[in-house]
Amino acid sequence: MPRRYIREGRQYRSKKHPLLEYIFRKYNPKMDNSIKSISFTLADIHEAYENTNIVLVKSDGRQESIGEPASISNTILDLVRQNRGIESRLPSSIISLGYDLRKKTGPAPNGANYAGEFVYVGVGNVLRSWLEWPKKIEEITISSRSIPPHVINYIRNDEGGLFSVIDYCDVLTKILGKGAFRVFKVQNPVKWQPNEIDGMYLYEENNIITLITIEAKALTTGDLINLDQVLGAINKVTSEYRYSEAIILPLAIKMITNGMMIAIFAKCKTGTQFDYIELTKAIQVTFNPPIQVWQ
């Protein structure tokens, strides 16, 4: 029997749906679709936890109150990691008005940090917040022999393992530099609130620094590439380096069996905020000899 979450006699699919309903009503008391987008912050989520009494009804009939977790930073991200359908993201009361949910990050005018946004898309429509890989994908084979033999069997199929292979095999230089320049690691991860960039690299070409930001997905999670998450990281980096003349090159890398899918997006200038990113190229990397632990 699936879990049931109850608030004021109403049943919800997710314990987070009553919170979203509270926040939506806070900014749209009429509960109509006259507002095209409603942004909200982490502070709103905290307020919602304080003002909603959510109860989990277990399979044996016992009830348990749901309280605020130690961290609420991933409240919205957890709802949009995968495209499980709009019903998994929002309660029916909001869906029926024609809204969808997306993650939003960055500082709000009141000094709080954005967490998400309700976007009016029309009843029956949904947001396309996840990367759709193109049909035309360049295929490259890279040797894995540069990974020390006594190391390769201990590399795991998680994000840390993904970056280890990227570094040992110099993957970014081989797909981006191709002999023209060398790509260097800055650090992994870069933890900036309210964003975390999974990996940051750079290269210099014609006396211009290009910073590479990477959104990474491990084989273990099955998560999709969320474009709003990629966009939030880009805007954070461009803001932090707004006085720099560096260029930002956003990448998204998804681990696959014995390889990785790499999405390359259009370059961005620092100091500018973006609301759209453009996919320019997709590459599938396969390793030879195969990385056995990535099966």
C-alpha positions in Angstrom: 0.0 0.0 0.0 1.5 3.4 -1.0 2.1 6.0 1.7 -0.7 8.4 2.4 -0.2 11.9 3.6 -3.1 13.8 5.1 -3.6 17.5 5.9 -7.0 18.8 7.1 -8.8 15.7 5.9 -7.3 15.8 2.4 -5.0 13.1 1.0 -1.8 13.9 -0.9 0.6 11.8 -3.0 3.7 13.5 -1.5 4.4 15.0 1.9 5.7 18.1 0.0 2.4 18.8 -1.8 0.6 20.4 1.2 3.6 22.7 1.6 3.4 23.7 -2.1 -0.3 24.3 -1.7 0.3 26.5 1.3 2.9 28.6 -0.6 0.8 28.9 -3.7 -2.2 30.1 -1.7 0.0 32.6 0.1 1.0 34.4 -3.1 -2.3 33.7 -4.9 -5.1 33.8 -2.3 -7.8 33.7 -5.0 -6.5 30.3 -6.2 -6.9 31.3 -9.8 -4.5 31.5 -12.8 -4.2 35.3 -13.2 -0.6 35.3 -12.2 1.7 33.8 -14.9 4.6 32.9 -12.6 5.0 32.7 -8.8 8.5 32.5 -7.4 9.1 31.4 -3.8 12.0 31.0 -1.5 13.5 28.7 1.1 12.0 30.9 3.7 8.6 30.2 2.3 9.2 26.5 2.6 10.2 26.9 6.2 7.1 29.0 6.9 5.0 26.3 5.2 6.4 23.6 7.5 5.6 25.7 10.5 2.0 26.3 9.4 1.0 22.9 8.0 0.1 19.8 10.0 1.0 16.9 7.8 0.4 13.4 8.9 1.7 10.2 7.4 -0.7 7.3 7.6 1.3 4.0 7.6 0.1 0.7 6.2 -0.8 -0.6 9.7 -3.0 2.5 10.3 -0.6 4.2 12.6 -0.1 8.0 12.1 3.1 10.0 12.3 3.5 13.8 12.1 5.8 15.1 9.5 8.2 17.8 10.7 10.7 20.0 9.0 13.9 18.2 8.1 17.4 19.5 9.1 17.9 20.8 5.5 15.2 22.0 3.1 17.6 23.1 0.3 16.7 20.1 -1.9 12.9 20.2 -1.3 12.1 21.3 -4.9 15.0 19.5 -6.5 13.8 16.2 -5.1 10.5 16.7 -6.9 12.1 17.5 -10.3 15.2 15.2 -10.4 13.3 12.9 -12.8 10.3 13.5 -15.0 7.8 11.3 -13.2 4.8 13.3 -14.4 3.3 16.5 -13.2 1.2 14.6 -10.6 4.4 13.8 -8.8 5.4 17.4 -8.7 2.2 19.2 -7.7 -1.1 18.6 -5.9 -4.2 18.4 -8.1 -5.4 21.8 -6.7 -2.5 23.6 -8.5 -2.4 21.3 -11.6 -6.1 22.0 -12.2 -5.3 25.7 -12.6 -2.7 25.1 -15.3 0.5 25.5 -13.4 3.7 23.4 -13.4 6.7 23.5 -11.0 10.3 24.2 -11.7 13.4 24.7 -9.6 14.7 28.2 -9.2 17.8 29.4 -7.5 19.5 32.7 -6.8 19.0 35.6 -4.5 15.5 37.1 -4.2 14.9 40.9 -3.9 14.1 40.5 -0.2 17.5 38.9 0.5 16.2 35.3 0.7 17.2 32.5 -1.6 14.8 31.3 -4.3 13.8 27.7 -4.1 11.2 27.2 -6.9 8.6 28.7 -9.2 5.1 27.9 -10.2 4.7 28.6 -13.9 1.4 28.9 -15.8 1.6 26.6 -18.8 -2.2 26.0 -19.4 -4.2 23.0 -18.3 -2.9 19.8 -19.9 0.5 21.3 -20.7 3.8 20.7 -18.8 7.2 22.3 -18.6 10.1 20.7 -20.4 12.7 21.1 -17.7 14.8 18.1 -18.6 17.4 17.7 -21.3 16.3 15.8 -24.4 19.3 14.2 -26.0 19.5 14.9 -29.7 19.3 12.1 -32.3 22.7 13.1 -33.7 25.4 12.3 -31.1 29.1 12.3 -31.8 30.7 9.0 -30.6 34.3 9.0 -29.2 36.3 6.1 -27.8 38.9 7.0 -25.1 41.5 4.7 -23.6 41.1 3.9 -19.9 44.7 2.7 -19.6 45.7 5.9 -17.9 43.7 4.8 -14.8 46.2 2.9 -12.6 45.4 -0.8 -12.5 45.3 -0.9 -8.7 42.8 2.0 -8.7 40.3 1.1 -11.4 38.6 -1.7 -9.5 37.9 0.6 -6.6 36.3 3.5 -8.6 32.6 3.5 -7.9 29.7 4.4 -10.3 28.8 7.6 -8.4 29.6 11.2 -9.0 33.0 10.9 -7.4 33.9 8.0 -9.6 32.7 9.9 -12.6 35.1 12.8 -11.9 38.0 10.5 -11.2 37.7 8.9 -14.6 37.3 12.3 -16.2 40.5 13.4 -14.6 42.6 10.2 -15.0 41.6 10.0 -18.7 41.8 13.7 -19.4 38.4 13.5 -21.0 37.7 17.2 -21.2 41.0 18.0 -23.0 40.3 15.2 -25.5 36.8 16.4 -26.4 37.3 20.1 -26.1 41.0 20.9 -26.6 41.9 18.3 -29.3 45.5 19.4 -29.2 44.8 23.2 -29.1 44.8 23.6 -25.3 44.8 21.6 -22.0 41.9 21.6 -19.6 42.7 21.9 -15.9 40.6 21.1 -12.9 39.7 24.0 -10.5 37.9 22.0 -7.9 35.1 19.5 -7.4 32.5 20.4 -6.1 32.1 24.2 -5.8 29.7 24.8 -2.9 28.1 28.2 -3.3 24.7 28.8 -1.6 22.1 28.3 -2.8 23.8 26.4 -5.7 26.4 23.7 -5.9 28.4 23.2 -9.0 29.5 19.6 -9.2 32.7 20.3 -11.1 34.6 23.3 -12.3 37.5 23.2 -14.8 39.2 25.8 -17.1 41.3 26.3 -20.1 43.2 29.2 -21.6 43.0 30.0 -25.3 44.2 33.2 -27.0 44.8 34.7 -23.5 41.1 34.2 -22.6 40.1 32.0 -19.7 37.1 29.7 -20.2 35.5 28.3 -17.0 33.8 25.0 -17.5 30.8 24.3 -15.2 29.6 20.7 -14.9 26.3 19.3 -13.8 27.0 15.6 -13.2 24.6 12.6 -12.9 25.8 9.3 -11.6 24.8 5.8 -12.9 23.5 5.0 -9.4 20.8 7.7 -9.2 19.1 7.5 -12.6 18.5 11.2 -12.4 17.9 13.2 -15.6 19.7 16.5 -16.5 17.5 19.2 -15.1 18.0 22.3 -17.3 16.7 24.7 -14.6 19.4 23.3 -12.3 22.1 23.8 -14.9 20.8 27.4 -15.5 20.9 28.2 -11.8 24.6 27.1 -11.6 25.5 29.2 -14.6 23.9 32.3 -13.2 25.7 31.8 -9.9 29.1 31.5 -11.6 28.5 34.5 -13.9 27.5 36.5 -10.8 30.5 35.5 -8.7 32.9 36.3 -11.6 31.0 39.4 -12.9 34.1 41.5 -12.8 36.1 38.9 -14.7 36.6 38.7 -18.4 36.3 34.9 -18.3 33.8 33.0 -20.5 31.6 30.3 -19.0 31.1 27.0 -20.9 28.3 24.9 -19.3 28.4 21.1 -19.6 26.2 18.4 -18.3 27.7 14.9 -18.0 25.6 11.8 -17.3 27.3 8.5 -16.5 26.2 5.5 -18.6 27.4 1.9 -18.8 31.1 2.0 -19.5 31.0 5.6 -20.6 29.3 9.1 -20.3 27.0 11.3 -22.2 28.3 14.9 -22.5 26.0 17.8 -23.3 27.8 21.0 -24.4 25.8 24.2 -24.1 26.5 27.7 -25.7 29.1 29.8 -24.0 28.0 32.6 -21.6 29.6 35.9 -20.6 30.2 36.7 -16.9 28.1 39.4 -15.3 25.0 38.5 -17.3 21.9 36.6 -16.0 20.4 34.0 -18.3 16.9 32.5 -18.5 17.7 30.1 -21.4 20.5 27.8 -22.3 21.1 26.3 -25.8 22.5 22.8 -26.4 25.1 23.0 -29.1 26.5 19.5 -29.2 26.2 16.1 -27.6 29.0 13.5 -27.3 29.0 9.9 -26.2 32.2 8.7 -24.7 33.0 5.0 -24.5 36.1 3.6 -22.7 38.4 0.9 -24.0 39.4 -1.3 -22.2 35.9 -1.2 -20.6 35.5 0.1 -17.0 34.1 -3.1 -15.5 32.7 -1.4 -12.3 30.6 0.9 -14.6 28.3 -1.9 -15.6 
